[in-house]
Structures are given as C-alpha cells and as structure tokens.
Amino acid sequence: MLNPLLPVRMMFSAHTGWDEAARRHPSVRSTFLYRTLPWSLLASAMVWQALGQHAAAYDSHLDAFGVNMVALSFMLTCWVGSWLMAQFTRTVVSTERPPALAECYHLVVLASWPVWLSSLSLLLPLPWFNALAALAGLWGSLSLLYHGLDGWYEHNDSTNTLFKAYVVMVVGALLWTAVAATLLLVIS
C-alpha cells in the first residue's frame, strides 16, 4: 500500500520512494490505466465543474456543450501531453542507451500528479487562488522530475540533472501554456 506522504517525500529526495518505483516496470498501458486516466479524469472534472458551476467567476460565457468540449479537450491534452513529454524526456535523458519509453512515461506521470492535484483548487471559484495552486503544482512537478531523473538515471545530484529537469519542465510548461491560452480564448 502506498503511503500518502510518500509522494511529498519524493519531492525532496532522489532515493525515498524512487528506489522502489524504479524496481517496478509498469507498461505504458498500465501506467495510463492506473495513473494517467484517474488523475486526468479528476482534473477534467474539476475544469468541467468550475466552468459549469462558477462560470461568472471565470468570466466564461460557454453553454453546456462548450463546457463539455473544454473539459474533454483538457482530458485529451493530458493524455497526449503525457505521452509527448515521455518521448521528449527519453530524448533528453538518452546518453548511450536510451531508457525504455515505459520508464519515461512512468516518470512523467509520477511527476505530473502535483499539477493534476492542483486542479482541486477549482472547487473554490477564486482565480488568484487557482493560479497560486497551479504554480505550487508546477513547483512540485519540477521537484519530482528533478529527483526522479536523479534517482533513476543520473545518481549524482548534479547541475547536469538540474539542467535536464529544467529543459523537460520548460517544454512541458510551454505545452501547458499553449493549452491554457487556447482554453482561455475559447471560454472568454
């Protein structure tokens, strides 16, 4: 059974939790079904709820169909974005022998949970609070990505690991900024 505090501890250590996670080798399908799907459904449900129940707080003029399309688009973007980020991580990490795609996908999905969890802030219709929660989620993701890269591939807590984590995170942030900008254009 997974300790609920373990992911938080994983943000601060390259060994706590990462050694155990490295011993498991779930397939892309398994990681998608048991991690990506539930977390992306949660985030999409929160987007759907926020736009459907608190449209005025977000200055949204979408009808029910538009809200459904935004939530569905967000969910599909989570799925495709995770896979693309795994491919990119595999390219960045690759030295002599590229890691398995399933490994990189597992790492990216584990590192994404703070962002997906930050969607719970949408229960409160306060855009400033939602933005702070999203930033905290991004910080958590960067921390998990850094310690995951170090624990699984680098093992030296170096600036090279930090550089790789920043490169992957910047590409991920650019991807999500493009998605968020598109969704903001749609809902306004």
N, C-alpha and C positions, 0 to 999 in steps of 0.2 A: 504494500500500500504506500502510495506517495505521500510523504509528509507535506502538508500545505505550506509550510515555511521553507521547504527546500528550494523552490524557485527563487525566493527572495535571497536566500543564502548563496545561490548560484550566481547572483549578480555581483558578488563581492569576492568570489574565489574561482580559480581555474580548476580546482580539484573537487570541492564539495558538490556532489551531485553529478558533475561532469564525468568523473571516472566511471560511475555506474551507468550513466547514459551512453558512454562510449562503448560499453560492453554489449549493449543491445544494438541490434542491427535491423530495425523495422524497415519494411519495404516502403516505397513511396505510397503505395496504395494503403497500407496500414496506417502510416502517419497521416495521410489525408483523411481517412475514415474516423480515426480516433482522436486527432488533434485539430487539424485544419477545419474540418467540417463543423464540429461543435462550436469552436471559437468564432469562426466566421459567421455561423448562424446567430450566435449571440450578438456580435457586432452589428450585423444587418438588422436584427430585430430591434436593437436599440436605435438605429438610424430610422427605421420604419416608425417606431413608437414616437420618437422625438418630432419627426416631421408630421406625423398623423395627429398626435395629441397636443403638441405645443408649437404649431406652425407659426403663430404670431411671434413667439419669442425668437424665431429664426428668420422672420420676415419672409416666410415661404407662402407662395400663392399656388401651390400644387393641389390638384384634385387627387382623389383616391388612387386613380390609375398612375398618376405621376409619382406619388409617394411609393407605390409598389415598384415602379420601374427603377427609381433611385435605389431602393433597398436591394432589389435584385442585381442591379449593376454593381453595387458595392460588394455584394457577396461574390459575384463572379470575378471581380477585380481582386478580391482577397485570394481566390483560388489561383488565378493566372499569375498574379503578382508573386505569390509564394514560390511557384514553380520557376518563374523567371529569375527571382532572386537566388534560388538554389543553383540554377545554371551559372549565374554570374559569380556566386561565391565559389563554386567549383573552379571557375577560371582564375579567380584571384588567388585562391589557396594553392592551386596546382604548381608544383615545382618539378620534380622528376616523374612522379606517378600521381596522376590526378585522383582525388578521392572519389568514391562512388557517389553517384547522384543522390541515392537514398540517404547517405550520410549528410550531405549538404542540405538536402531538403529537411531532414530531421532537425538540423542545427537552426536553419532559418525559421522553421515553425516554432521551435522552442524559444528562439529569440523574439518572436513576434507576439507572444502572449501578453506582454505588458500593454502593447498598443491595443490589442483586441479587448483586454480587460478595461482599459481606459474608456471604452465605449459605455460602460455602466454609468459614467458621469452624465450621460444624456438623459438619465432619469430626472435630473434637475434641469429645468429649462433656463440655464444661465450660461450664455455663450462664453463669457470670460472664464467661468469655472471649467467648462468643457475644453477650452483652449489650454488651460493650465494642466488639466488631466491628460490631454493629448501630448503635451510637452513632457510631462512626467513619464508617460508611456514610451515616448521616443528615447528618453534617457535610459529607462530600464532596458529597452531593446538593445541600445548600443552597448550597455554594460554586459548584458547576456551574450551578445555577439562577440565582444572582445574576449571575455573569459571562456566562451565556448571555442573560439578559434585557438586561443592559447592552450586550453586543456586538451583539445582533440588533435591539433596539428602542429603547433609551434613549440610548446613546452618550455618557453624561455622568458615569458613576460616582457617581451622586447618592444622597442619602438616600431619594429617591422610588423609585429602583430597588431599594434595600435593603428598603424597606417592601413593595414589590410581591413581592419574593422571599420575605420573611417571611410575608406573607399566604398565598401559594401553598403554602409549606412547612408552615405551621401546619395548613392544611386537609388537606394530604397526610399529615401526622403524625397528625392526628385520624382520618383514614380508616384508616391502618395500625394505630393503637392499637385502634380498634374491631375490626379484623380479628384482630389478635393476641389481644385479650381473648376474642373468640369462640372462636378456636382453642385458647387455653389452657383455657377452660371445657370444650371438647369433649375434649381429651386428658387432663384430670385426672379 
